[in-house]
Amino acid sequence: MASALADEACEACTSDDEPLAEAEFAKYLAELEEEVWNVVDDHHLEGTYEFEDFRDALEFTYDVGELSEEEWHHPDIHLQWGEVKIEMWTHKINGLHKADFVMAARMDRIYDEYAPE
């Protein structure tokens, strides 16, 4: 699923921004891979990607790391055999911002290269 959200700018928030409320983040969540992503406690995104082996999971993790450095927006990444779990929120506002969903959409796009057939 290619989301147009992945093409949007990953704009940083300011300390004056408020975390997104459910009514606001629901529209962004609907643009992400539904079997991968969910919002936990109205606070953070959590996604789990599945792989056929460790190498693909590791390479995906590296690609996500490169993206994170480019955008200066860093998720928590948990790597294990056949699975990568991502947790992400905007620490500056201690909650969700549109940038979190843009990053998740970009991760979905990267995953398209690795998804098991």
C-alpha positions in Angstrom: 0.0 0.0 0.0 1.6 3.2 -1.1 0.4 6.1 0.9 0.6 9.7 -0.3 1.5 10.5 3.3 5.0 9.1 2.6 5.5 12.0 0.1 4.7 14.7 2.6 7.4 16.7 4.5 8.4 15.3 7.8 8.2 18.7 9.6 9.4 19.0 13.2 7.0 20.2 15.8 7.6 23.1 18.2 7.2 23.0 22.0 3.9 24.9 21.5 2.3 22.1 19.6 -0.1 19.8 21.3 -0.1 16.0 20.7 -2.7 14.9 18.2 -6.1 13.8 19.6 -7.7 10.6 18.4 -10.0 12.4 15.9 -6.9 14.0 14.4 -4.6 11.0 14.3 -7.3 8.5 13.0 -7.1 9.9 9.5 -3.4 9.5 9.4 -3.5 6.0 10.9 -6.0 5.0 8.1 -3.3 5.7 5.6 -0.8 3.3 7.1 -0.5 -0.5 6.7 -3.4 -1.6 8.9 -1.9 -5.0 9.7 1.3 -3.4 10.9 0.4 -0.2 12.8 -1.7 0.8 15.7 -1.8 3.6 18.2 -1.2 2.6 21.8 -2.8 4.6 24.7 -3.4 7.6 22.3 0.3 8.2 22.9 2.5 6.3 20.4 2.6 4.3 17.2 3.6 0.7 17.4 4.2 -1.4 14.3 5.4 -4.9 13.7 6.9 -6.0 10.3 7.4 -9.6 9.5 10.3 -11.1 7.4 11.3 -14.4 6.0 14.7 -14.4 7.7 17.0 -12.4 10.0 19.0 -10.8 7.2 16.0 -9.1 5.6 14.9 -7.9 9.1 18.4 -6.6 9.7 18.6 -4.8 6.4 15.2 -3.2 6.9 16.3 -2.0 10.3 19.4 -0.4 8.7 17.2 1.3 6.1 14.9 2.6 8.8 17.9 3.9 10.7 19.2 5.7 7.6 15.7 7.3 7.1 15.6 8.3 10.8 19.0 10.0 10.5 18.0 11.9 7.4 14.8 13.2 9.0 16.3 13.5 12.5 13.3 11.6 13.9 14.3 8.4 15.7 12.0 5.5 16.6 12.7 2.7 19.1 13.6 -0.3 17.0 13.4 -3.9 18.3 15.0 -6.5 16.0 14.6 -10.2 16.2 14.6 -13.2 13.8 11.9 -12.6 11.3 10.5 -9.5 12.9 11.1 -5.8 13.5 9.0 -3.8 16.0 8.9 0.0 15.8 7.7 2.3 18.6 7.5 6.0 17.7 6.2 9.2 19.1 7.4 12.8 19.3 9.3 13.2 22.5 9.2 17.0 22.5 5.4 16.9 23.0 5.2 13.5 24.6 2.7 12.2 22.1 1.8 11.9 18.5 2.5 14.4 15.8 1.9 14.2 12.0 5.6 13.6 11.5 5.3 10.3 13.3 2.7 9.1 10.7 4.8 10.5 7.8 7.7 8.4 9.0 5.5 5.3 9.5 4.3 5.7 5.9 7.9 5.9 4.7 8.7 2.8 6.6 5.8 1.0 4.9 7.2 2.1 1.6 10.6 0.7 2.5 9.0 -2.6 3.7 7.5 -3.1 0.2 11.0 -4.1 -0.9 11.2 -6.8 1.8 7.7 -8.0 2.4 7.4 -11.8 2.2 5.6 -13.0 -0.9 
